[in-house]
Amino acid sequence: MKKRGMRRTLDGTVVSDKMDKTVVVRVERLVRDTHYEKYVRRYSRFMAHDEDNGCQVGDKVRIIEHRPLSKRKRWKVQETLAKTTGV
C-alpha cells in the first residue's frame, strides 16, 4: 500500500528532446511471459518536464510524479543520472 504523499519515481532514457522544456523518457521493465515463462522487455514512454532544457537524447534520468502540467505531462525530471557523450 502506498503511503499518503509518496510520489513514484522511475529511471529511464531520454528518447526525444525536441520540445521546449519537455523530454520523452522511455522506461524499461521486465515482464514474465505467461506461456513460455521467459522474461520479455516492455517499454513505456512518459513526457516529463525539464525546466532548464538540460537533458539530451541518450541521457539516463530519474523522473518523479508531478501534478498535471499539460494534457500529457504528469512527470518531472528529478535528476540526471548519466550524461551521454556528444558526437
PDB file with SEQRES, HELIX, SHEET and CRYST1 records, atoms N, CA, C and O in Angstrom:
SEQRES   1 A   87  MET LYS LYS ARG GLY MET ARG ARG THR LEU ASP GLY THR          
SEQRES   2 A   87  VAL VAL SER ASP LYS MET ASP LYS THR VAL VAL VAL ARG          
SEQRES   3 A   87  VAL GLU ARG LEU VAL ARG ASP THR HIS TYR GLU LYS TYR          
SEQRES   4 A   87  VAL ARG ARG TYR SER ARG PHE MET ALA HIS ASP GLU ASP          
SEQRES   5 A   87  ASN GLY CYS GLN VAL GLY ASP LYS VAL ARG ILE ILE GLU          
SEQRES   6 A   87  HIS ARG PRO LEU SER LYS ARG LYS ARG TRP LYS VAL GLN          
SEQRES   7 A   87  GLU THR LEU ALA LYS THR THR GLY VAL                          
SHEET    1 AA1 6 THR A   9  SER A  16  0                                        
SHEET    2 AA1 6 THR A  22  ARG A  32 -1                                        
SHEET    3 AA1 6 TYR A  39  HIS A  49 -1                                        
SHEET    4 AA1 6 LYS A  73  ALA A  82  1                                        
SHEET    5 AA1 6 LYS A  60  GLU A  65 -1                                        
SHEET    6 AA1 6 THR A   9  SER A  16 -1                                        
CRYST1    1.000    1.000    1.000  90.00  90.00  90.00 P 1           1          
ATOM      1  N   MET A   1       0.852  -1.192   0.000  1.00  0.00           N  
ATOM      2  CA  MET A   1       0.000   0.000   0.000  1.00  0.00           C  
ATOM      3  C   MET A   1       0.888   1.243   0.000  1.00  0.00           C  
ATOM      4  O   MET A   1       1.862   1.322   0.748  1.00  0.00           O  
ATOM      5  N   LYS A   2       0.539   2.211  -0.848  1.00  0.00           N  
ATOM      6  CA  LYS A   2       1.311   3.448  -0.915  1.00  0.00           C  
ATOM      7  C   LYS A   2       0.980   4.351   0.258  1.00  0.00           C  
ATOM      8  O   LYS A   2      -0.174   4.468   0.672  1.00  0.00           O  
ATOM      9  N   LYS A   3       2.013   4.985   0.781  1.00  0.00           N  
ATOM     10  CA  LYS A   3       1.799   5.951   1.845  1.00  0.00           C  
ATOM     11  C   LYS A   3       1.294   7.246   1.228  1.00  0.00           C  
ATOM     12  O   LYS A   3       1.601   7.568   0.080  1.00  0.00           O  
ATOM     13  N   ARG A   4       0.533   7.964   1.992  1.00  0.00           N  
ATOM     14  CA  ARG A   4      -0.002   9.228   1.511  1.00  0.00           C  
ATOM     15  C   ARG A   4       1.127  10.224   1.297  1.00  0.00           C  
ATOM     16  O   ARG A   4       1.967  10.418   2.176  1.00  0.00           O  
ATOM     17  N   GLY A   5       1.146  10.844   0.145  1.00  0.00           N  
ATOM     18  CA  GLY A   5       2.156  11.841  -0.151  1.00  0.00           C  
ATOM     19  C   GLY A   5       3.401  11.294  -0.816  1.00  0.00           C  
ATOM     20  O   GLY A   5       4.280  12.068  -1.194  1.00  0.00           O  
ATOM     21  N   MET A   6       3.504   9.980  -0.970  1.00  0.00           N  
ATOM     22  CA  MET A   6       4.674   9.395  -1.623  1.00  0.00           C  
ATOM     23  C   MET A   6       4.491   9.463  -3.137  1.00  0.00           C  
ATOM     24  O   MET A   6       3.446   9.081  -3.664  1.00  0.00           O  
ATOM     25  N   ARG A   7       5.504   9.947  -3.821  1.00  0.00           N  
ATOM     26  CA  ARG A   7       5.451  10.044  -5.277  1.00  0.00           C  
ATOM     27  C   ARG A   7       6.281   8.931  -5.890  1.00  0.00           C  
ATOM     28  O   ARG A   7       7.351   8.592  -5.384  1.00  0.00           O  
ATOM     29  N   ARG A   8       5.785   8.363  -6.981  1.00  0.00           N  
ATOM     30  CA  ARG A   8       6.540   7.321  -7.673  1.00  0.00           C  
ATOM     31  C   ARG A   8       7.728   7.932  -8.396  1.00  0.00           C  
ATOM     32  O   ARG A   8       7.638   9.042  -8.920  1.00  0.00           O  
ATOM     33  N   THR A   9       8.838   7.210  -8.424  1.00  0.00           N  
ATOM     34  CA  THR A   9       9.991   7.620  -9.211  1.00  0.00           C  
ATOM     35  C   THR A   9      10.351   6.481 -10.151  1.00  0.00           C  
ATOM     36  O   THR A   9      10.250   5.308  -9.791  1.00  0.00           O  
ATOM     37  N   LEU A  10      10.770   6.835 -11.357  1.00  0.00           N  
ATOM     38  CA  LEU A  10      11.166   5.859 -12.363  1.00  0.00           C  
ATOM     39  C   LEU A  10      12.473   6.293 -12.995  1.00  0.00           C  
ATOM     40  O   LEU A  10      12.750   7.487 -13.110  1.00  0.00           O  
ATOM     41  N   ASP A  11      13.280   5.318 -13.408  1.00  0.00           N  
ATOM     42  CA  ASP A  11      14.526   5.602 -14.117  1.00  0.00           C  
ATOM     43  C   ASP A  11      14.347   5.213 -15.576  1.00  0.00           C  
ATOM     44  O   ASP A  11      13.765   4.173 -15.883  1.00  0.00           O  
ATOM     45  N   GLY A  12      14.852   6.057 -16.478  1.00  0.00           N  
ATOM     46  CA  GLY A  12      14.703   5.766 -17.895  1.00  0.00           C  
ATOM     47  C   GLY A  12      15.706   6.520 -18.738  1.00  0.00           C  
ATOM     48  O   GLY A  12      16.611   7.175 -18.222  1.00  0.00           O  
ATOM     49  N   THR A  13      15.529   6.415 -20.044  1.00  0.00           N  
ATOM     50  CA  THR A  13      16.422   7.015 -21.021  1.00  0.00           C  
ATOM     51  C   THR A  13      15.653   8.050 -21.835  1.00  0.00           C  
ATOM     52  O   THR A  13      14.520   7.807 -22.251  1.00  0.00           O  
ATOM     53  N   VAL A  14      16.273   9.204 -22.058  1.00  0.00           N  
ATOM     54  CA  VAL A  14      15.650  10.248 -22.868  1.00  0.00           C  
ATOM     55  C   VAL A  14      15.707   9.822 -24.335  1.00  0.00           C  
ATOM     56  O   VAL A  14      16.781   9.516 -24.853  1.00  0.00           O  
ATOM     57  N   VAL A  15      14.543   9.802 -25.008  1.00  0.00           N  
ATOM     58  CA  VAL A  15      14.495   9.423 -26.420  1.00  0.00           C  
ATOM     59  C   VAL A  15      14.152  10.603 -27.325  1.00  0.00           C  
ATOM     60  O   VAL A  15      14.325  10.516 -28.540  1.00  0.00           O  
ATOM     61  N   SER A  16      13.670  11.701 -26.752  1.00  0.00           N  
ATOM     62  CA  SER A  16      13.373  12.888 -27.553  1.00  0.00           C  
ATOM     63  C   SER A  16      13.500  14.131 -26.683  1.00  0.00           C  
ATOM     64  O   SER A  16      13.043  14.161 -25.540  1.00  0.00           O  
ATOM     65  N   ASP A  17      14.141  15.171 -27.257  1.00  0.00           N  
ATOM     66  CA  ASP A  17      14.256  16.446 -26.543  1.00  0.00           C  
ATOM     67  C   ASP A  17      13.925  17.607 -27.471  1.00  0.00           C  
ATOM     68  O   ASP A  17      14.427  18.715 -27.281  1.00  0.00           O  
ATOM     69  N   LYS A  18      13.091  17.366 -28.465  1.00  0.00           N  
ATOM     70  CA  LYS A  18      12.793  18.373 -29.475  1.00  0.00           C  
ATOM     71  C   LYS A  18      11.841  19.465 -28.987  1.00  0.00           C  
ATOM     72  O   LYS A  18      11.787  20.547 -29.572  1.00  0.00           O  
ATOM     73  N   MET A  19      11.094  19.190 -27.923  1.00  0.00           N  
ATOM     74  CA  MET A  19      10.143  20.171 -27.419  1.00  0.00           C  
ATOM     75  C   MET A  19      10.806  21.103 -26.412  1.00  0.00           C  
ATOM     76  O   MET A  19      11.853  20.778 -25.851  1.00  0.00           O  
ATOM     77  N   ASP A  20      10.198  22.252 -26.190  1.00  0.00           N  
ATOM     78  CA  ASP A  20      10.727  23.220 -25.233  1.00  0.00           C  
ATOM     79  C   ASP A  20      10.308  22.816 -23.825  1.00  0.00           C  
ATOM     80  O   ASP A  20       9.117  22.675 -23.547  1.00  0.00           O  
ATOM     81  N   LYS A  21      11.285  22.628 -22.931  1.00  0.00           N  
ATOM     82  CA  LYS A  21      11.080  22.274 -21.531  1.00  0.00           C  
ATOM     83  C   LYS A  21      10.359  20.937 -21.351  1.00  0.00           C  
ATOM     84  O   LYS A  21       9.733  20.711 -20.315  1.00  0.00           O  
ATOM     85  N   THR A  22      10.440  20.052 -22.342  1.00  0.00           N  
ATOM     86  CA  THR A  22       9.807  18.747 -22.264  1.00  0.00           C  
ATOM     87  C   THR A  22      10.724  17.703 -22.883  1.00  0.00           C  
ATOM     88  O   THR A  22      11.335  17.943 -23.925  1.00  0.00           O  
ATOM     89  N   VAL A  23      10.817  16.553 -22.245  1.00  0.00           N  
ATOM     90  CA  VAL A  23      11.549  15.420 -22.806  1.00  0.00           C  
ATOM     91  C   VAL A  23      10.650  14.194 -22.767  1.00  0.00           C  
ATOM     92  O   VAL A  23       9.743  14.101 -21.940  1.00  0.00           O  
ATOM     93  N   VAL A  24      10.911  13.253 -23.672  1.00  0.00           N  
ATOM     94  CA  VAL A  24      10.208  11.976 -23.670  1.00  0.00           C  
ATOM     95  C   VAL A  24      11.181  10.945 -23.108  1.00  0.00           C  
ATOM     96  O   VAL A  24      12.291  10.776 -23.612  1.00  0.00           O  
ATOM     97  N   VAL A  25      10.742  10.259 -22.056  1.00  0.00           N  
ATOM     98  CA  VAL A  25      11.593   9.286 -21.354  1.00  0.00           C  
ATOM     99  C   VAL A  25      11.015   7.892 -21.555  1.00  0.00           C  
ATOM    100  O   VAL A  25       9.823   7.664 -21.347  1.00  0.00           O  
ATOM    101  N   ARG A  26      11.889   6.949 -21.971  1.00  0.00           N  
ATOM    102  CA  ARG A  26      11.473   5.565 -22.156  1.00  0.00           C  
ATOM    103  C   ARG A  26      11.921   4.764 -20.937  1.00  0.00           C  
ATOM    104  O   ARG A  26      13.107   4.715 -20.610  1.00  0.00           O  
ATOM    105  N   VAL A  27      10.942   4.130 -20.264  1.00  0.00           N  
ATOM    106  CA  VAL A  27      11.212   3.339 -19.072  1.00  0.00           C  
ATOM    107  C   VAL A  27      11.039   1.870 -19.445  1.00  0.00           C  
ATOM    108  O   VAL A  27      10.034   1.478 -20.038  1.00  0.00           O  
ATOM    109  N   GLU A  28      12.043   1.064 -19.084  1.00  0.00           N  
ATOM    110  CA  GLU A  28      12.045  -0.357 -19.428  1.00  0.00           C  
ATOM    111  C   GLU A  28      11.709  -1.182 -18.197  1.00  0.00           C  
ATOM    112  O   GLU A  28      12.139  -0.863 -17.089  1.00  0.00           O  
ATOM    113  N   ARG A  29      10.930  -2.255 -18.401  1.00  0.00           N  
ATOM    114  CA  ARG A  29      10.638  -3.169 -17.302  1.00  0.00           C  
ATOM    115  C   ARG A  29      10.637  -4.593 -17.855  1.00  0.00           C  
ATOM    116  O   ARG A  29      10.421  -4.802 -19.049  1.00  0.00           O  
ATOM    117  N   LEU A  30      10.877  -5.554 -16.993  1.00  0.00           N  
ATOM    118  CA  LEU A  30      10.875  -6.960 -17.380  1.00  0.00           C  
ATOM    119  C   LEU A  30       9.574  -7.601 -16.918  1.00  0.00           C  
ATOM    120  O   LEU A  30       9.167  -7.452 -15.765  1.00  0.00           O  
ATOM    121  N   VAL A  31       8.923  -8.324 -17.844  1.00  0.00           N  
ATOM    122  CA  VAL A  31       7.667  -8.998 -17.552  1.00  0.00           C  
ATOM    123  C   VAL A  31       7.832 -10.464 -17.919  1.00  0.00           C  
ATOM    124  O   VAL A  31       8.386 -10.785 -18.971  1.00  0.00           O  
ATOM    125  N   ARG A  32       7.361 -11.339 -17.071  1.00  0.00           N  
ATOM    126  CA  ARG A  32       7.472 -12.765 -17.349  1.00  0.00           C  
ATOM    127  C   ARG A  32       6.326 -13.204 -18.248  1.00  0.00           C  
ATOM    128  O   ARG A  32       5.161 -12.947 -17.945  1.00  0.00           O  
ATOM    129  N   ASP A  33       6.653 -13.867 -19.352  1.00  0.00           N  
ATOM    130  CA  ASP A  33       5.649 -14.352 -20.293  1.00  0.00           C  
ATOM    131  C   ASP A  33       4.831 -15.467 -19.640  1.00  0.00           C  
ATOM    132  O   ASP A  33       5.396 -16.363 -19.012  1.00  0.00           O  
ATOM    133  N   THR A  34       3.510 -15.417 -19.785  1.00  0.00           N  
ATOM    134  CA  THR A  34       2.641 -16.372 -19.108  1.00  0.00           C  
ATOM    135  C   THR A  34       2.754 -17.775 -19.700  1.00  0.00           C  
ATOM    136  O   THR A  34       2.621 -18.757 -18.971  1.00  0.00           O  
ATOM    137  N   HIS A  35       2.992 -17.887 -20.983  1.00  0.00           N  
ATOM    138  CA  HIS A  35       3.047 -19.203 -21.626  1.00  0.00           C  
ATOM    139  C   HIS A  35       4.458 -19.783 -21.628  1.00  0.00           C  
ATOM    140  O   HIS A  35       4.665 -20.921 -21.209  1.00  0.00           O  
ATOM    141  N   TYR A  36       5.419 -19.007 -22.095  1.00  0.00           N  
ATOM    142  CA  TYR A  36       6.785 -19.502 -22.229  1.00  0.00           C  
ATOM    143  C   TYR A  36       7.643 -19.302 -20.976  1.00  0.00           C  
ATOM    144  O   TYR A  36       8.724 -19.880 -20.861  1.00  0.00           O  
ATOM    145  N   GLU A  37       7.162 -18.488 -20.048  1.00  0.00           N  
ATOM    146  CA  GLU A  37       7.843 -18.225 -18.786  1.00  0.00           C  
ATOM    147  C   GLU A  37       9.250 -17.651 -18.959  1.00  0.00           C  
ATOM    148  O   GLU A  37      10.129 -17.876 -18.127  1.00  0.00           O  
ATOM    149  N   LYS A  38       9.447 -16.919 -20.032  1.00  0.00           N  
ATOM    150  CA  LYS A  38      10.702 -16.198 -20.225  1.00  0.00           C  
ATOM    151  C   LYS A  38      10.433 -14.722 -19.965  1.00  0.00           C  
ATOM    152  O   LYS A  38       9.295 -14.261 -20.045  1.00  0.00           O  
ATOM    153  N   TYR A  39      11.484 -13.998 -19.656  1.00  0.00           N  
ATOM    154  CA  TYR A  39      11.327 -12.574 -19.377  1.00  0.00           C  
ATOM    155  C   TYR A  39      11.410 -11.783 -20.669  1.00  0.00           C  
ATOM    156  O   TYR A  39      12.304 -11.998 -21.487  1.00  0.00           O  
ATOM    157  N   VAL A  40      10.469 -10.866 -20.845  1.00  0.00           N  
ATOM    158  CA  VAL A  40      10.356 -10.043 -22.041  1.00  0.00           C  
ATOM    159  C   VAL A  40      10.450  -8.579 -21.622  1.00  0.00           C  
ATOM    160  O   VAL A  40       9.897  -8.184 -20.595  1.00  0.00           O  
ATOM    161  N   ARG A  41      11.150  -7.782 -22.417  1.00  0.00           N  
ATOM    162  CA  ARG A  41      11.266  -6.353 -22.120  1.00  0.00           C  
ATOM    163  C   ARG A  41      10.027  -5.612 -22.621  1.00  0.00           C  
ATOM    164  O   ARG A  41       9.592  -5.788 -23.759  1.00  0.00           O  
ATOM    165  N   ARG A  42       9.481  -4.792 -21.753  1.00  0.00           N  
ATOM    166  CA  ARG A  42       8.352  -3.937 -22.110  1.00  0.00           C  
ATOM    167  C   ARG A  42       8.779  -2.498 -21.866  1.00  0.00           C  
ATOM    168  O   ARG A  42       9.547  -2.218 -20.946  1.00  0.00           O  
ATOM    169  N   TYR A  43       8.282  -1.591 -22.690  1.00  0.00           N  
ATOM    170  CA  TYR A  43       8.678  -0.193 -22.603  1.00  0.00           C  
ATOM    171  C   TYR A  43       7.449   0.685 -22.422  1.00  0.00           C  
ATOM    172  O   TYR A  43       6.376   0.393 -22.951  1.00  0.00           O  
ATOM    173  N   SER A  44       7.619   1.758 -21.671  1.00  0.00           N  
ATOM    174  CA  SER A  44       6.593   2.794 -21.538  1.00  0.00           C  
ATOM    175  C   SER A  44       7.268   4.131 -21.794  1.00  0.00           C  
ATOM    176  O   SER A  44       8.419   4.340 -21.412  1.00  0.00           O  
ATOM    177  N   ARG A  45       6.550   5.025 -22.439  1.00  0.00           N  
ATOM    178  CA  ARG A  45       7.086   6.356 -22.735  1.00  0.00           C  
ATOM    179  C   ARG A  45       6.317   7.389 -21.929  1.00  0.00           C  
ATOM    180  O   ARG A  45       5.086   7.400 -21.921  1.00  0.00           O  
ATOM    181  N   PHE A  46       7.055   8.254 -21.252  1.00  0.00           N  
ATOM    182  CA  PHE A  46       6.462   9.303 -20.434  1.00  0.00           C  
ATOM    183  C   PHE A  46       6.991  10.651 -20.891  1.00  0.00           C  
ATOM    184  O   PHE A  46       8.175  10.795 -21.198  1.00  0.00           O  
ATOM    185  N   MET A  47       6.104  11.637 -20.934  1.00  0.00           N  
ATOM    186  CA  MET A  47       6.521  13.005 -21.206  1.00  0.00           C  
ATOM    187  C   MET A  47       6.809  13.658 -19.859  1.00  0.00           C  
ATOM    188  O   MET A  47       5.965  13.648 -18.963  1.00  0.00           O  
ATOM    189  N   ALA A  48       8.015  14.230 -19.720  1.00  0.00           N  
ATOM    190  CA  ALA A  48       8.430  14.798 -18.445  1.00  0.00           C  
ATOM    191  C   ALA A  48       8.880  16.239 -18.634  1.00  0.00           C  
ATOM    192  O   ALA A  48       9.409  16.615 -19.680  1.00  0.00           O  
ATOM    193  N   HIS A  49       8.656  17.034 -17.596  1.00  0.00           N  
ATOM    194  CA  HIS A  49       9.020  18.447 -17.607  1.00  0.00           C  
ATOM    195  C   HIS A  49      10.503  18.594 -17.284  1.00  0.00           C  
ATOM    196  O   HIS A  49      10.984  18.073 -16.278  1.00  0.00           O  
ATOM    197  N   ASP A  50      11.226  19.313 -18.155  1.00  0.00           N  
ATOM    198  CA  ASP A  50      12.658  19.577 -17.968  1.00  0.00           C  
ATOM    199  C   ASP A  50      12.830  21.088 -17.965  1.00  0.00           C  
ATOM    200  O   ASP A  50      12.942  21.707 -19.023  1.00  0.00           O  
ATOM    201  N   GLU A  51      12.852  21.679 -16.779  1.00  0.00           N  
ATOM    202  CA  GLU A  51      12.783  23.134 -16.641  1.00  0.00           C  
ATOM    203  C   GLU A  51      13.899  23.876 -17.363  1.00  0.00           C  
ATOM    204  O   GLU A  51      13.636  24.889 -18.012  1.00  0.00           O  
ATOM    205  N   ASP A  52      15.132  23.402 -17.268  1.00  0.00           N  
ATOM    206  CA  ASP A  52      16.254  24.150 -17.845  1.00  0.00           C  
ATOM    207  C   ASP A  52      16.743  23.585 -19.174  1.00  0.00           C  
ATOM    208  O   ASP A  52      17.824  23.959 -19.630  1.00  0.00           O  
ATOM    209  N   ASN A  53      15.983  22.700 -19.806  1.00  0.00           N  
ATOM    210  CA  ASN A  53      16.356  22.080 -21.085  1.00  0.00           C  
ATOM    211  C   ASN A  53      17.760  21.477 -21.017  1.00  0.00           C  
ATOM    212  O   ASN A  53      18.531  21.603 -21.968  1.00  0.00           O  
ATOM    213  N   GLY A  54      18.098  20.827 -19.908  1.00  0.00           N  
ATOM    214  CA  GLY A  54      19.435  20.282 -19.719  1.00  0.00           C  
ATOM    215  C   GLY A  54      19.620  18.866 -20.210  1.00  0.00           C  
ATOM    216  O   GLY A  54      20.754  18.396 -20.303  1.00  0.00           O  
ATOM    217  N   CYS A  55      18.543  18.171 -20.526  1.00  0.00           N  
ATOM    218  CA  CYS A  55      18.637  16.768 -20.949  1.00  0.00           C  
ATOM    219  C   CYS A  55      18.808  16.663 -22.456  1.00  0.00           C  
ATOM    220  O   CYS A  55      18.249  17.449 -23.220  1.00  0.00           O  
ATOM    221  N   GLN A  56      19.597  15.670 -22.867  1.00  0.00           N  
ATOM    222  CA  GLN A  56      19.798  15.371 -24.282  1.00  0.00           C  
ATOM    223  C   GLN A  56      19.395  13.932 -24.535  1.00  0.00           C  
ATOM    224  O   GLN A  56      19.243  13.149 -23.597  1.00  0.00           O  
ATOM    225  N   VAL A  57      19.221  13.582 -25.803  1.00  0.00           N  
ATOM    226  CA  VAL A  57      18.868  12.220 -26.176  1.00  0.00           C  
ATOM    227  C   VAL A  57      19.976  11.276 -25.710  1.00  0.00           C  
ATOM    228  O   VAL A  57      21.155  11.529 -25.958  1.00  0.00           O  
ATOM    229  N   GLY A  58      19.599  10.192 -25.036  1.00  0.00           N  
ATOM    230  CA  GLY A  58      20.557   9.216 -24.548  1.00  0.00           C  
ATOM    231  C   GLY A  58      20.887   9.344 -23.077  1.00  0.00           C  
ATOM    232  O   GLY A  58      21.478   8.430 -22.502  1.00  0.00           O  
ATOM    233  N   ASP A  59      20.522  10.457 -22.447  1.00  0.00           N  
ATOM    234  CA  ASP A  59      20.802  10.647 -21.022  1.00  0.00           C  
ATOM    235  C   ASP A  59      19.949   9.693 -20.189  1.00  0.00           C  
ATOM    236  O   ASP A  59      18.804   9.403 -20.537  1.00  0.00           O  
ATOM    237  N   LYS A  60      20.518   9.213 -19.090  1.00  0.00           N  
ATOM    238  CA  LYS A  60      19.771   8.425 -18.119  1.00  0.00           C  
ATOM    239  C   LYS A  60      19.250   9.399 -17.069  1.00  0.00           C  
ATOM    240  O   LYS A  60      20.023  10.153 -16.479  1.00  0.00           O  
ATOM    241  N   VAL A  61      17.940   9.384 -16.838  1.00  0.00           N  
ATOM    242  CA  VAL A  61      17.332  10.336 -15.910  1.00  0.00           C  
ATOM    243  C   VAL A  61      16.398   9.624 -14.940  1.00  0.00           C  
ATOM    244  O   VAL A  61      15.947   8.506 -15.189  1.00  0.00           O  
ATOM    245  N   ARG A  62      16.119  10.301 -13.829  1.00  0.00           N  
ATOM    246  CA  ARG A  62      15.118   9.843 -12.879  1.00  0.00           C  
ATOM    247  C   ARG A  62      13.963  10.832 -12.939  1.00  0.00           C  
ATOM    248  O   ARG A  62      14.158  12.040 -12.807  1.00  0.00           O  
ATOM    249  N   ILE A  63      12.744  10.300 -13.140  1.00  0.00           N  
ATOM    250  CA  ILE A  63      11.563  11.164 -13.198  1.00  0.00           C  
ATOM    251  C   ILE A  63      10.682  10.872 -11.987  1.00  0.00           C  
ATOM    252  O   ILE A  63      10.685   9.769 -11.440  1.00  0.00           O  
ATOM    253  N   ILE A  64       9.932  11.893 -11.590  1.00  0.00           N  
ATOM    254  CA  ILE A  64       9.079  11.790 -10.405  1.00  0.00           C  
ATOM    255  C   ILE A  64       7.677  12.262 -10.770  1.00  0.00           C  
ATOM    256  O   ILE A  64       7.510  13.160 -11.595  1.00  0.00           O  
ATOM    257  N   GLU A  65       6.672  11.649 -10.149  1.00  0.00           N  
ATOM    258  CA  GLU A  65       5.291  12.054 -10.387  1.00  0.00           C  
ATOM    259  C   GLU A  65       5.097  13.510  -9.996  1.00  0.00           C  
ATOM    260  O   GLU A  65       5.690  13.992  -9.031  1.00  0.00           O  
ATOM    261  N   HIS A  66       4.259  14.203 -10.758  1.00  0.00           N  
ATOM    262  CA  HIS A  66       4.040  15.628 -10.527  1.00  0.00           C  
ATOM    263  C   HIS A  66       2.596  15.938 -10.880  1.00  0.00           C  
ATOM    264  O   HIS A  66       1.918  15.134 -11.519  1.00  0.00           O  
ATOM    265  N   ARG A  67       2.137  17.087 -10.469  1.00  0.00           N  
ATOM    266  CA  ARG A  67       0.778  17.490 -10.837  1.00  0.00           C  
ATOM    267  C   ARG A  67       0.704  17.667 -12.346  1.00  0.00           C  
ATOM    268  O   ARG A  67       1.737  17.865 -12.985  1.00  0.00           O  
ATOM    269  N   PRO A  68      -0.491  17.601 -12.938  1.00  0.00           N  
ATOM    270  CA  PRO A  68      -0.604  17.773 -14.388  1.00  0.00           C  
ATOM    271  C   PRO A  68      -0.077  19.134 -14.842  1.00  0.00           C  
ATOM    272  O   PRO A  68      -0.513  20.173 -14.346  1.00  0.00           O  
ATOM    273  N   LEU A  69       0.858  19.118 -15.784  1.00  0.00           N  
ATOM    274  CA  LEU A  69       1.424  20.352 -16.319  1.00  0.00           C  
ATOM    275  C   LEU A  69       0.846  20.673 -17.697  1.00  0.00           C  
ATOM    276  O   LEU A  69       0.853  21.830 -18.118  1.00  0.00           O  
ATOM    277  N   SER A  70       0.355  19.671 -18.386  1.00  0.00           N  
ATOM    278  CA  SER A  70      -0.306  19.855 -19.672  1.00  0.00           C  
ATOM    279  C   SER A  70      -1.173  18.624 -19.913  1.00  0.00           C  
ATOM    280  O   SER A  70      -1.396  17.828 -19.001  1.00  0.00           O  
ATOM    281  N   LYS A  71      -1.661  18.469 -21.141  1.00  0.00           N  
ATOM    282  CA  LYS A  71      -2.560  17.364 -21.448  1.00  0.00           C  
ATOM    283  C   LYS A  71      -1.919  16.005 -21.192  1.00  0.00           C  
ATOM    284  O   LYS A  71      -2.578  15.100 -20.681  1.00  0.00           O  
ATOM    285  N   ARG A  72      -0.635  15.850 -21.540  1.00  0.00           N  
ATOM    286  CA  ARG A  72       0.037  14.551 -21.422  1.00  0.00           C  
ATOM    287  C   ARG A  72       1.209  14.541 -20.446  1.00  0.00           C  
ATOM    288  O   ARG A  72       1.807  13.487 -20.226  1.00  0.00           O  
ATOM    289  N   LYS A  73       1.554  15.680 -19.857  1.00  0.00           N  
ATOM    290  CA  LYS A  73       2.719  15.765 -18.973  1.00  0.00           C  
ATOM    291  C   LYS A  73       2.304  15.660 -17.513  1.00  0.00           C  
ATOM    292  O   LYS A  73       1.655  16.557 -16.977  1.00  0.00           O  
ATOM    293  N   ARG A  74       2.689  14.540 -16.864  1.00  0.00           N  
ATOM    294  CA  ARG A  74       2.407  14.336 -15.449  1.00  0.00           C  
ATOM    295  C   ARG A  74       3.657  13.918 -14.679  1.00  0.00           C  
ATOM    296  O   ARG A  74       3.557  13.432 -13.553  1.00  0.00           O  
ATOM    297  N   TRP A  75       4.822  14.100 -15.274  1.00  0.00           N  
ATOM    298  CA  TRP A  75       6.093  13.727 -14.659  1.00  0.00           C  
ATOM    299  C   TRP A  75       7.058  14.888 -14.764  1.00  0.00           C  
ATOM    300  O   TRP A  75       6.895  15.772 -15.606  1.00  0.00           O  
ATOM    301  N   LYS A  76       8.075  14.881 -13.896  1.00  0.00           N  
ATOM    302  CA  LYS A  76       9.082  15.935 -13.886  1.00  0.00           C  
ATOM    303  C   LYS A  76      10.453  15.281 -13.733  1.00  0.00           C  
ATOM    304  O   LYS A  76      10.596  14.314 -12.985  1.00  0.00           O  
ATOM    305  N   VAL A  77      11.457  15.797 -14.431  1.00  0.00           N  
ATOM    306  CA  VAL A  77      12.809  15.263 -14.313  1.00  0.00           C  
ATOM    307  C   VAL A  77      13.351  15.663 -12.952  1.00  0.00           C  
ATOM    308  O   VAL A  77      13.467  16.849 -12.641  1.00  0.00           O  
ATOM    309  N   GLN A  78      13.684  14.655 -12.137  1.00  0.00           N  
ATOM    310  CA  GLN A  78      14.204  14.924 -10.797  1.00  0.00           C  
ATOM    311  C   GLN A  78      15.711  15.129 -10.847  1.00  0.00           C  
ATOM    312  O   GLN A  78      16.233  16.072 -10.253  1.00  0.00           O  
ATOM    313  N   GLU A  79      16.417  14.236 -11.562  1.00  0.00           N  
ATOM    314  CA  GLU A  79      17.869  14.363 -11.670  1.00  0.00           C  
ATOM    315  C   GLU A  79      18.365  13.611 -12.893  1.00  0.00           C  
ATOM    316  O   GLU A  79      17.701  12.710 -13.406  1.00  0.00           O  
ATOM    317  N   THR A  80      19.547  14.002 -13.346  1.00  0.00           N  
ATOM    318  CA  THR A  80      20.204  13.305 -14.435  1.00  0.00           C  
ATOM    319  C   THR A  80      21.202  12.335 -13.834  1.00  0.00           C  
ATOM    320  O   THR A  80      22.103  12.743 -13.101  1.00  0.00           O  
ATOM    321  N   LEU A  81      21.048  11.049 -14.140  1.00  0.00           N  
ATOM    322  CA  LEU A  81      21.908  10.019 -13.561  1.00  0.00           C  
ATOM    323  C   LEU A  81      23.209   9.873 -14.338  1.00  0.00           C  
ATOM    324  O   LEU A  81      24.272   9.694 -13.743  1.00  0.00           O  
ATOM    325  N   ALA A  82      23.130   9.950 -15.686  1.00  0.00           N  
ATOM    326  CA  ALA A  82      24.328   9.819 -16.524  1.00  0.00           C  
ATOM    327  C   ALA A  82      24.123  10.608 -17.800  1.00  0.00           C  
ATOM    328  O   ALA A  82      23.090  10.481 -18.458  1.00  0.00           O  
ATOM    329  N   LYS A  83      25.116  11.431 -18.154  1.00  0.00           N  
ATOM    330  CA  LYS A  83      25.049  12.194 -19.380  1.00  0.00           C  
ATOM    331  C   LYS A  83      25.610  11.369 -20.522  1.00  0.00           C  
ATOM    332  O   LYS A  83      26.514  10.559 -20.321  1.00  0.00           O  
ATOM    333  N   THR A  84      25.076  11.572 -21.727  1.00  0.00           N  
ATOM    334  CA  THR A  84      25.590  10.893 -22.901  1.00  0.00           C  
ATOM    335  C   THR A  84      26.780  11.674 -23.466  1.00  0.00           C  
ATOM    336  O   THR A  84      26.882  12.886 -23.276  1.00  0.00           O  
ATOM    337  N   THR A  85      27.650  10.990 -24.142  1.00  0.00           N  
ATOM    338  CA  THR A  85      28.796  11.668 -24.757  1.00  0.00           C  
ATOM    339  C   THR A  85      28.358  12.229 -26.084  1.00  0.00           C  
ATOM    340  O   THR A  85      27.805  11.504 -26.911  1.00  0.00           O  
ATOM    341  N   GLY A  86      28.594  13.509 -26.306  1.00  0.00           N  
ATOM    342  CA  GLY A  86      28.194  14.169 -27.544  1.00  0.00           C  
ATOM    343  C   GLY A  86      29.012  13.690 -28.713  1.00  0.00           C  
ATOM    344  O   GLY A  86      30.196  13.382 -28.576  1.00  0.00           O  
ATOM    345  N   VAL A  87      28.370  13.626 -29.880  1.00  0.00           N  
ATOM    346  CA  VAL A  87      29.069  13.179 -31.098  1.00  0.00           C  
ATOM    347  C   VAL A  87      29.551  14.362 -31.878  1.00  0.00           C  
ATOM    348  O   VAL A  87      30.162  14.197 -32.934  1.00  0.00           O  
TER     349      VAL A  87                                                      
END                                                                             
